[in-house]
Amino acid sequence: MIDVTLFQNDSGDYVGFRMTGHAEYAEYGSDIVCAAVSVLVINTINSVEKFTDDEFNSAVHEEKDIVLFGIKSEKVSESAKLLLNSLVLGLEGIQAEYGKKYIKIRKKRKQEV
């Protein structure tokens, strides 16, 4: 199962995430749930880097199947908010389509990445 923890600031804005695991929807190389989640996550990180001035930390630990991302500042730009909201929309859509058996999403207050 993919486990996604979304971090929010005191205003409720998304400021980061931690993703671990594999969906195990299908065999390695054919798992469309893993592929979809991976594309959303990687595209979000790349988009925040390219289209915003927000400073962030990110890390990928392939051997542990972990991706971490967090905006450094307390103030999140409107562009980064939109990109992170889009990520959440996509993840929730995947969960609605394929079920909680393959992707678990939870929300927590901000944690340093």
URLIN-V546880 format. One record per residue. N is the residue number from 0. SS is DSSP state (h for helix, s for strand, l for the rest). PSI is psi in radians with two decimals (* if undefined). OMEGA is omega in whole degrees, -180 to 180 (none if undefined). Layout:
N	SS	PSI	OMEGA
N	SS	PSI	OMEGA
This chain:
0	l	2.48	173
1	s	2.28	180
2	s	2.02	-180
3	s	2.18	172
4	s	2.13	179
5	s	2.25	-180
6	s	2.38	180
7	s	2.63	175
8	l	-3.09	-177
9	l	-0.37	178
10	l	-0.09	-179
11	l	0.02	178
12	l	2.49	175
13	s	2.34	-177
14	s	-0.01	179
15	s	3.14	180
16	s	2.84	173
17	s	2.18	-180
18	s	2.32	178
19	s	2.77	170
20	l	-3.05	179
21	l	2.59	-178
22	l	-0.65	-175
23	l	0.61	176
24	l	-0.62	-179
25	l	3.13	179
26	l	2.66	176
27	l	2.31	-179
28	l	-0.25	179
29	l	0.13	-175
30	l	1.74	-177
31	h	-0.45	178
32	h	-0.83	177
33	h	-0.76	-179
34	h	-0.78	-179
35	h	-0.79	180
36	h	-0.75	180
37	h	-0.77	180
38	h	-0.78	179
39	h	-0.81	-177
40	h	-0.86	-179
41	h	-0.73	180
42	h	-0.66	178
43	h	-0.83	179
44	h	-0.83	180
45	h	-0.67	-179
46	h	-0.72	177
47	h	-0.72	179
48	h	-0.76	-174
49	h	-0.68	-170
50	h	0.02	178
51	l	2.94	174
52	l	0.13	-179
53	l	2.37	174
54	l	2.46	-177
55	s	2.85	170
56	s	2.47	173
57	s	2.65	179
58	s	2.49	176
59	s	2.15	177
60	s	1.53	-175
61	h	-0.68	-178
62	h	-0.40	179
63	h	0.02	-180
64	l	0.87	-179
65	s	2.36	171
66	s	2.25	180
67	s	2.50	177
68	s	2.39	177
69	s	2.30	174
70	s	2.34	-176
71	l	-0.71	-173
72	l	2.78	176
73	l	-0.61	-180
74	l	2.16	179
75	l	2.31	-180
76	l	2.74	178
77	h	-0.62	179
78	h	-0.78	179
79	h	-0.66	177
80	h	-0.80	-180
81	h	-0.77	-179
82	h	-0.74	179
83	h	-0.65	175
84	h	-0.65	177
85	h	-0.72	176
86	h	-0.85	-179
87	h	-0.75	178
88	h	-0.80	179
89	h	-0.78	179
90	h	-0.75	179
91	h	-0.59	176
92	h	-0.73	177
93	h	-0.75	179
94	h	-0.72	180
95	h	-0.65	-178
96	h	-0.74	-172
97	h	-0.30	174
98	l	2.79	-179
99	l	-0.17	176
100	l	-0.45	-175
101	l	-0.46	179
102	s	2.21	179
103	s	2.27	-179
104	s	2.27	174
105	s	2.75	-177
106	s	2.38	-180
107	s	2.81	174
108	s	2.75	-173
109	l	2.41	175
110	l	2.44	179
111	l	2.44	179
112	l	*	none
